[in-house]
Amino acid sequence: MLEPGNQTRRFAFEFNGNTRDYFGIWIVNLVLTILTLGIYSAWAKVRTNRYFYGNTRVAGSSFDYTADPKKILLGRAIAVAMLLVYQVLLFFMPAAGITVLVLFGLAIPFVYLSSIAFRMRYSQWRNIHFGFQRDVGKAYLLLLPLILYVILLISAPLLFGIDLNELDVEEDGADLSQRLQQFLTFNSLMVLLGMLAFPLWQRFYYKFIGDRVRFGRSSFAISLHAGSFYLMYFLALLLVVGLSLLYFIAVVLVLPTSSDVSQGSLFTAIVFTYLTALLPYIVVFAFIKTYLTNLLYNNLRTENVAFECTLKFGRMAWIYLTNTLAILVTLGLAVPWSKIRLARYRAAHMQMLVDGELDVVAADSGELSASGDAMTDLFDLDIGL
């Protein structure tokens, strides 16, 4: 693997997009998507990706997104049709609907990998495509703990003979109380187990994704340690506790206590309280996003290419906070400005480290179906890297 040294060349990323140009693309995409009842969304996605890819440069070359919007539209049509079939079956034939839902669940790893492969295949730099090695078997092994965890949580009431819809009914009070206590204890232990195991699972997840990214004929690899993820969530927990205390102090100081307070001041105080309630969530989200982005890109590399990501938590928190306020105040019209601002900052703190020449030979990845990409769009799944 590449070890940065005196002979390593550094290439800074640049983002040259601006709010005025992107606002024109964004507003047209929004209007046409509404007027066409969502049909134009496939073209909107391609136009947006091409703008951001095309305005991101490194080593003198920009990225490109080459997906065909017709394929994306077809994939989305298939995804919507499958969802409608499920809803109809669930209404008229509940048993068949549940069976279809189980089949959908079993297909999630395949759909997820297809989505990543599609996005990588139609992303390129210097006319060389990215790629992704689909390992469906290992994907199922990766997701198996999550599936079993969810099944245990859902089936817990059945295991303890608890009917959640009839907890208010007096029925064998002592026996129900004992079973309910066991049920609550089991759930508490499951939640604790999930919290303790999730950072470890997340390490395996990003390792699985990072080790399967390709650029031409070059393979990426990522080196991650579980301790980094546990440290991230421990620091995030400390942030939550500290910011929550500050929030409650602010509420006590700001909310009027007199019964004869005017409606105007009470309304202002309530609005302030709700706005400040967002502060801990936004700041903690910014911390996790910053930590995770730096961790992943600083450990992702090929034989002769590595990355250096130096995002600052304080600056990222400020960007997310002010972006959120701007979007709320402008009723969404500040979305283009917010995206451009974030993209510019992220690019300004990313560098590519190269040892030798960038003489990667492109590999033919072939044509891929957009169905998986459409399914992840439909259900808003995040691909991670």
C-alpha positions in Angstrom: 0.0 0.0 0.0 1.0 3.6 -0.5 3.0 5.2 2.3 3.1 9.0 1.8 6.7 10.2 1.7 9.0 12.9 0.1 8.3 11.6 -3.4 4.6 11.7 -3.1 2.8 14.3 -5.2 -0.3 16.0 -3.8 -3.3 17.1 -5.8 -5.9 19.3 -4.2 -9.6 18.8 -5.0 -11.5 21.8 -6.3 -15.2 22.6 -6.6 -16.1 25.3 -9.0 -19.9 25.3 -8.8 -21.8 28.4 -7.8 -25.2 29.0 -6.3 -26.6 30.9 -9.3 -26.0 28.2 -11.9 -27.1 25.4 -9.6 -30.3 27.2 -8.5 -31.3 27.4 -12.1 -30.9 23.6 -12.5 -32.5 22.9 -9.1 -35.6 25.0 -9.6 -36.2 23.6 -13.1 -35.8 20.1 -11.8 -38.3 20.8 -9.0 -40.9 22.3 -11.2 -40.7 19.7 -14.0 -40.7 16.8 -11.5 -43.9 18.2 -9.9 -45.5 18.9 -13.3 -44.7 15.4 -14.6 -45.8 13.7 -11.4 -42.2 12.5 -10.7 -41.4 11.2 -14.2 -38.8 13.9 -14.7 -37.0 13.0 -11.5 -34.7 10.6 -13.3 -33.5 13.4 -15.6 -33.3 15.7 -12.5 -31.0 13.2 -10.8 -28.7 12.9 -13.8 -28.5 16.7 -14.3 -27.7 17.3 -10.6 -25.0 14.6 -10.5 -23.5 15.8 -13.7 -23.3 19.4 -12.4 -21.6 18.4 -9.1 -19.4 15.8 -10.7 -18.4 18.1 -13.6 -17.5 20.9 -11.2 -15.3 18.7 -9.0 -11.7 18.6 -10.2 -8.5 17.0 -9.1 -5.1 16.9 -10.9 -6.5 19.1 -13.7 -9.4 16.7 -14.6 -13.1 16.8 -13.6 -15.4 13.9 -12.8 -18.3 12.9 -14.9 -21.6 11.0 -14.4 -22.7 9.1 -17.5 -25.9 7.3 -16.5 -28.8 7.3 -18.9 -31.9 8.9 -17.3 -34.2 6.5 -19.3 -32.6 3.5 -17.5 -33.1 5.2 -14.1 -36.8 5.9 -15.0 -37.3 2.3 -16.0 -35.7 1.2 -12.8 -38.0 3.5 -10.8 -41.0 2.3 -12.6 -40.2 -1.3 -11.7 -39.6 -0.3 -8.1 -42.9 1.6 -7.9 -44.8 -1.3 -9.6 -43.4 -3.8 -7.1 -44.4 -1.5 -4.2 -48.0 -1.2 -5.6 -48.2 -5.0 -6.0 -47.2 -5.4 -2.4 -49.8 -2.8 -1.2 -52.6 -4.5 -3.2 -51.7 -7.9 -2.0 -51.5 -6.7 1.6 -55.0 -5.2 1.3 -56.8 -8.1 -0.4 -54.6 -11.1 0.6 -52.6 -10.2 3.7 -50.8 -13.6 3.9 -49.6 -13.2 0.3 -48.6 -9.6 1.0 -46.5 -10.7 4.0 -44.8 -13.3 1.8 -44.0 -10.7 -0.8 -42.6 -8.5 2.0 -40.3 -11.3 3.2 -39.1 -11.8 -0.4 -38.4 -8.1 -0.7 -36.4 -8.3 2.5 -34.4 -11.3 1.2 -33.6 -9.2 -1.9 -32.3 -6.2 -0.1 -28.6 -7.2 -0.2 -28.7 -7.9 -3.9 -30.6 -4.6 -4.6 -28.2 -2.7 -2.4 -25.1 -4.0 -4.1 -26.7 -3.4 -7.5 -27.3 0.2 -6.5 -23.7 0.8 -5.5 -22.4 -1.0 -8.7 -24.7 1.2 -10.9 -23.5 4.4 -9.3 -19.9 3.4 -9.5 -20.1 2.2 -13.1 -21.5 5.5 -14.4 -19.1 7.6 -12.4 -15.7 8.4 -14.1 -12.6 10.4 -14.0 -10.3 10.9 -17.0 -12.7 8.7 -19.0 -11.9 5.8 -16.6 -14.9 4.3 -14.9 -15.2 3.4 -11.3 -16.5 0.0 -10.4 -17.8 -2.2 -7.6 -17.3 -5.9 -7.0 -20.7 -7.4 -6.1 -20.2 -10.1 -3.5 -23.8 -11.1 -2.8 -22.9 -14.0 -0.5 -20.8 -11.9 1.9 -23.4 -9.1 1.7 -26.0 -11.6 3.1 -23.5 -12.6 5.9 -22.9 -8.9 6.7 -26.7 -8.1 6.9 -27.6 -11.4 8.7 -26.9 -10.0 12.3 -29.2 -7.0 11.5 -31.9 -9.2 10.1 -31.8 -11.6 13.2 -31.7 -8.6 15.5 -34.9 -7.0 13.9 -36.6 -10.4 14.0 -35.9 -10.8 17.7 -37.2 -7.4 18.5 -40.4 -7.9 16.4 -41.1 -11.3 17.8 -40.3 -10.4 21.4 -44.0 -9.9 22.4 -44.9 -13.3 21.0 -42.0 -14.9 22.9 -43.3 -13.6 26.2 -47.0 -13.9 25.4 -47.6 -10.2 25.5 -50.4 -8.6 23.4 -49.3 -4.9 23.1 -52.8 -3.9 22.1 -54.3 -5.2 25.4 -51.9 -4.1 28.0 -54.6 -1.9 29.6 -56.9 -4.9 30.2 -57.0 -6.5 33.7 -56.2 -10.1 32.9 -54.3 -12.3 35.4 -52.7 -9.2 36.8 -49.7 -10.9 38.6 -48.9 -13.1 35.7 -49.1 -10.4 33.1 -47.0 -8.1 35.3 -44.3 -10.7 35.6 -44.3 -11.4 31.8 -44.4 -7.7 31.1 -41.4 -7.1 33.3 -39.5 -9.9 31.6 -40.5 -8.4 28.2 -39.2 -5.0 29.1 -36.0 -6.4 30.6 -35.4 -8.4 27.4 -36.0 -5.3 25.2 -33.7 -3.2 27.3 -30.9 -5.8 27.0 -31.5 -6.0 23.3 -31.2 -2.2 22.9 -28.0 -2.2 25.0 -26.6 -5.1 22.9 -27.5 -3.2 19.7 -25.8 0.0 20.9 -22.6 -2.0 21.9 -22.5 -4.1 18.7 -23.4 -1.4 16.1 -19.9 0.3 16.0 -18.3 -3.1 15.4 -20.8 -4.0 12.7 -20.3 -0.6 11.1 -16.6 -1.3 10.9 -17.3 -4.5 9.0 -19.8 -2.7 6.8 -17.4 0.0 5.6 -14.6 -2.5 5.3 -16.9 -4.6 3.0 -17.7 -1.5 0.8 -14.2 0.0 0.7 -12.4 -3.2 -0.3 -14.7 -3.7 -3.3 -14.3 -0.3 -5.0 -12.5 -0.3 -8.3 -11.0 2.4 -10.5 -10.3 1.0 -13.9 -8.2 -2.1 -13.2 -7.0 -0.8 -9.8 -8.5 -2.1 -6.6 -9.1 0.1 -3.5 -8.6 -1.2 0.0 -9.5 0.3 3.4 -7.9 -0.3 6.7 -10.3 0.3 9.7 -10.2 -0.5 13.4 -13.3 -1.0 15.5 -11.8 1.2 18.3 -12.1 4.2 16.0 -15.9 3.7 15.7 -16.3 3.1 19.4 -14.4 6.3 20.1 -16.5 8.2 17.7 -19.8 7.2 19.4 -18.3 7.8 22.9 -17.4 11.3 22.0 -20.8 11.8 20.3 -22.5 10.6 23.5 -20.5 13.2 25.6 -21.6 15.8 23.1 -25.3 14.8 23.5 -25.1 15.0 27.3 -23.4 18.4 27.3 -25.6 20.0 24.7 -28.7 18.5 26.3 -27.8 20.2 29.6 -27.2 23.5 27.8 -30.6 23.1 26.1 -32.5 22.6 29.3 -30.7 25.5 30.9 -31.7 27.7 27.9 -35.3 26.5 28.2 -35.4 27.4 32.0 -34.0 30.8 31.3 -36.0 31.7 28.3 -39.5 30.3 28.9 -41.7 32.7 30.7 -42.9 31.5 34.1 -45.5 34.2 34.9 -49.1 33.3 34.3 -49.9 36.7 32.9 -47.3 36.7 30.2 -48.3 38.1 26.8 -49.2 35.7 24.0 -46.5 37.3 21.8 -43.6 36.7 24.2 -44.9 33.2 24.9 -45.0 32.4 21.2 -41.5 33.8 20.7 -40.2 31.7 23.6 -41.8 28.5 22.3 -40.4 29.1 18.8 -36.9 29.7 20.3 -37.2 26.6 22.4 -38.1 24.4 19.4 -35.3 25.9 17.3 -32.7 25.3 20.1 -34.0 21.8 20.4 -32.5 21.1 16.9 -29.1 22.3 18.1 -27.9 19.0 19.8 -29.1 16.9 16.8 -27.4 19.1 14.2 -24.1 19.4 16.1 -23.9 15.7 16.9 -24.8 14.8 13.2 -22.0 17.2 12.1 -19.5 15.6 14.5 -20.3 12.0 13.3 -20.3 13.1 9.6 -16.9 14.9 10.0 -15.3 12.1 12.0 -16.5 9.3 9.7 -15.7 11.1 6.5 -12.1 11.8 7.6 -11.7 8.2 8.9 -12.9 6.6 5.7 -11.1 8.7 3.2 -7.8 8.8 5.2 -7.7 5.0 5.2 -8.9 4.4 1.6 -6.1 3.7 -0.9 -4.7 1.7 -3.9 -1.1 0.7 -4.6 -0.2 4.2 -5.7 -3.1 6.5 -4.6 -4.2 7.6 -1.2 -6.3 10.4 0.1 -6.0 13.0 2.9 -9.3 14.5 4.3 -9.0 17.2 6.9 -12.6 18.4 7.6 -12.9 20.4 10.8 -15.7 19.6 13.2 -16.3 23.2 14.3 -16.6 24.5 10.7 -18.8 21.5 9.6 -21.1 22.2 12.6 -21.4 25.8 11.7 -22.1 25.0 8.1 -24.9 22.5 9.0 -26.4 24.8 11.5 -26.5 27.9 9.3 -27.6 25.8 6.3 -30.5 24.4 8.3 -31.6 27.9 9.5 -31.3 29.3 6.0 -33.5 26.5 4.5 -36.1 27.0 7.3 -36.2 30.8 6.9 -36.4 30.6 3.1 -38.9 27.7 3.0 -36.5 25.5 1.1 -35.2 28.1 -1.4 -31.7 28.0 0.2 -31.2 24.3 -0.6 -29.0 25.1 -3.7 -26.9 27.5 -1.7 -26.5 25.0 1.1 -25.4 22.2 -1.2 -22.9 24.3 -3.0 -21.5 25.7 0.2 -21.0 22.2 1.7 -19.5 20.8 -1.5 -17.0 23.6 -1.8 -15.9 23.2 1.8 -15.5 19.4 1.5 -13.5 19.7 -1.7 -11.2 22.3 -0.2 -10.2 19.9 2.5 -9.5 16.8 0.3 -6.3 15.9 -1.4 -5.2 13.0 -3.5 -1.7 11.6 -2.8 0.0 9.9 -5.8 3.2 7.8 -5.9 4.2 7.5 -9.5 2.1 8.1 -12.6 -1.7 7.9 -12.9 -1.5 5.4 -15.7 -4.5 3.2 -14.7 -5.8 1.1 -17.5 -9.6 1.2 -17.8 -11.5 -2.0 -17.3 -14.8 -2.7 -19.2 -17.5 -2.9 -16.5 -20.3 -3.5 -19.0 -23.9 -2.1 -18.9 -25.8 -2.4 -15.6 -29.4 -2.3 -14.7 -30.7 0.8 -12.8 -33.3 -1.2 -10.9 -31.2 -1.5 -7.8 -30.3 2.2 -7.9 -34.0 3.0 -8.2 -35.0 0.8 -5.3 -32.5 2.5 -3.0 -33.7 5.9 -4.2 -37.3 4.8 -3.5 -36.5 3.7 0.0 -33.8 6.3 0.7 -31.0 3.9 1.5 -27.5 5.3 2.0 -24.6 3.7 0.3 -22.1 5.0 2.8 -18.9 6.1 1.1 
